[in-house]
Structure formats: structure tokens, C-alpha cells
Amino acid sequence: MTRVKRGMTSRRRHNKILALTRGQSGGGRRLLKSAKEAAMKSLAYAYRDRRNRKRDFHRLWITRINAAARQEGLSYSRFMAGLHGAGIGLDRKVLADLAVREPAQFTQLAQLARSALEV
């Protein structure tokens, strides 16, 4: 049977782990055991924070809509209920963008929401 030397295999595996920890400092970048731990932690944080980013943006959109709705004399919940009653199906991302970039259109939406609440 022929002899198999495994230096290339393990070196390739080590380099793959070390490549994941580029940009870290100290042993977390240079030493294999520390780098493996740092890579596992960073991948876990990345997974968690991809979900948290969605949560953060949702909160930001609601805050912006609430601020713009209160300038029109409506609370966030009354504004959203009025839009739902009027049959306007815009999501919070679009509403927040309108509140920031197109205040005149947001005012029209607020008037529609107010009239839907009164009916």
C-alpha cells in the first residue's frame, strides 16, 4: 500500500479557519485553537445579528411613522387602524420612507386614515 502524507490536507483545513478570522487581533487570528473559537463565535454572532437587524429596522420604521403621524394629530395605532380600514396595504418600510422623504403624500395618507376612522 502506498504511503499517504496528510500535511496538505490539514494545512488547507487550517488555512480555511484562519481565513475566517482575518481582521481579528492577537491569537484569535494567528493560533489555530483560538482562531477556531473566534470563528465559531463570529459566525454565531453573524447569524444572530442578521435577525436582530430586521428587528431593529422594524422598530425604526415604527418610530418614524409614529413621529410623522403625531404631527398629523394621530397616534401610531390609530393611524395604522385607519389605513387598514381604508384598505391601504402599504407596509411599514414604505410608510416610513414616505414619512421621511414625501411628507405631503404622508399627510394625504393621514387624512385618508382619519376619514376611515370617522366612518
GILINZI-V427469 format. One record per helix or strand. SS is the DSSP state (a for helix, b for strand). FROM is the first residue (numbers start at 0). TO is the last residue. If there is no record, write none. Layout:
SS | FROM | TO
SS | FROM | TO
This chain:
a | 6 | 19
a | 26 | 29
a | 31 | 70
a | 75 | 85
a | 91 | 100
a | 102 | 117
